[in-house]
Amino acid sequence: MTLRVAINGFGRIGRNVLRAMYENGYRDRIEVVAINDLGDPALNAHLLRHDSVHGRFGFEVSHDSDTLSVDGDSIRILSERDPSQLPWKSLDVDLVMECTGLFTSRDAAAKHIEAGAGRVLISAPSGDADATIVFGVNEGTLKAEHRVVSNASCTTNCLAPLAKVL
């Protein structure tokens, strides 16, 4: 089964989510079906191709006003401020990667579920998500009923595995 993913926010984190999926060979398990971002599609395509930290993206990237094409895969481009208005139901989205940094409360992130997504993974800390999961530390506590999950902070993800060893 292929997990159908949408990325909300295509800044540094959203682009790195997409980049990681392609560079680490997850395309057989994960399909990015949409990217919602208020930025210019031409600029977003350029920033994906030419990352100042990670260098050139090793896959062909092109775009038009509605689609970002990555290595022949078509990804729908959206530009909607209100997550509850996104077409996640019609796109059959299983998981939204919430990468804007704006919708970090459970209620705000759950607007993606209201729009038809199955689950939301917040790329930032959340005070009231169903669970906060740090891979390598507590991923075993993740349960099927957790629909809005936080990935904690970048600092926590760096420090927690070391602290766990201690």
N, C-alpha and C positions, 0 to 999 in steps of 0.2 A: 504494500500500500504506500502510495506517495503522499506525503504531508503537504498540503497546499498552504503556502505562507504568503502573507502580505507584510510589507514593511511600512510602518507609519513614521515618517521622518527620515530623510536621506542625507543627513549631515554625516559627520565623521563616523558615528556609530552605525547608522543605517547602511552606509556604504561598506563598512568593514564586515557587517553581517553578510551582505551579498557576496562580497569578495571571499570571505571564509567558506561559504557554501560552494563556490566554484573552485577555489584553489585546493580545497581538501576533499574533493570528489564526492560531495553529498547529493549530486543531481539525480542519482538513482533513487533517492529516498525523499528528497525535498524539492518542491517546485515553487519558485517565487512567481506568484501570479499577478501581483500588483505592488506598486510603490506609490504611496501618497506623500506628496511633498509640495510645498508652496513655491519652491524655487524653480528657476528656468530649466526645462529639460535639457537644453544644450549645455548649460553650465554643469548640471548634474552628471551628464554623460562624460564631459571633459574631466571632472574631478574624479570620477570612477576610473577613467583610463590613466590618469596622471596623479598619483597620490604622493604628496610631499614627504611622507614618512615611509610608506611601503613600496614606492616606486611604481613602475608601469604595471598595469593589470595585464595579465597574460592571455586575455581573451578578447576577441573582437567585440567592439561596442559601437552601436549606432542608435539613432533615435529619430522619431518624428514627433509630432505634437501629442500623440496618444500612446506611443509605445517606445519602450527602451528595449533594444535587441542586444542580448549578450550571447555570443557564440551561437547564434541562430535561434535562441529561445526568446520568445516575445513576452515582455512583461508590461502589463497595462500601467500607464502613468495617470495618476489622479492628482487633483489639487483641491482638496476640500478641508476647510478649517474645523468642521464639526464631525467628530468620529461617528456619531450616531447617524449621519447622512451618507456614510460610505457604502458602496454596493457589495459588502462582504457576503451577504446571503446569495446574491445572484452569481458571485464569483466562487461560491462554495469554499470559502476560506476556513481552514481548520485552526490556524494560529496567526495572530497578529503580533509581530515584533514591534512593540511600542518604543520607538527610538527618538521621540521628539524632546523628551525631558519635561514635557508639559502635563501629560496625563498620568501622573504618578499615584494619585489616590485610587482606591478601589473603585469608587463611584465614577471617576473620570475615565479610567481605563475600561470599565465595564460598558461604556458607550459603544465600544467595538463589538461586544457581545450583543448588545441591543440591535446593532446593525447586521447581525447574522454570523459573526465569527464564533468559532467554537471556544477558543481560549485566547488569553493575552499574556505575553511575556514582557514585562516592563524592564527596560535596560538600565534602570536607576533604582535607588532606594524608594520604598513605599512604606508608610507607617501602618497601613491597614490592608495590604494585599492578603489573599488567602494563605500565602506562604512566601517566605523569602528563602531562596535556594542558592547555595554557593557550591558549585560543582567541586567534588573532592572533599567536601566537608559534610554536607547534610542532604545530598540528593536522594538518599534513601527515604527521607521523610515526605517526599512528594507523593500526593494521593490523587486519584482520579477526580475527586470532587473539587480539587483546587483549580479554579478556572481563571483566576487573575493571580499571576505569580510574579514576584520581583526577583531580579537577578542580583540584588544588593548593589553596592557601589563598586567602582573600579578599585578603590582603596581596600575595601573589604575582600574583594576577590584576590588581591595581591597578598594581603596579610593573613587571612583566615587559614589557608592551608599550612602556613608556617606555624601559626599559633596552635593549630590542631596537633601538630607533631610534638610541641612542647607540652 
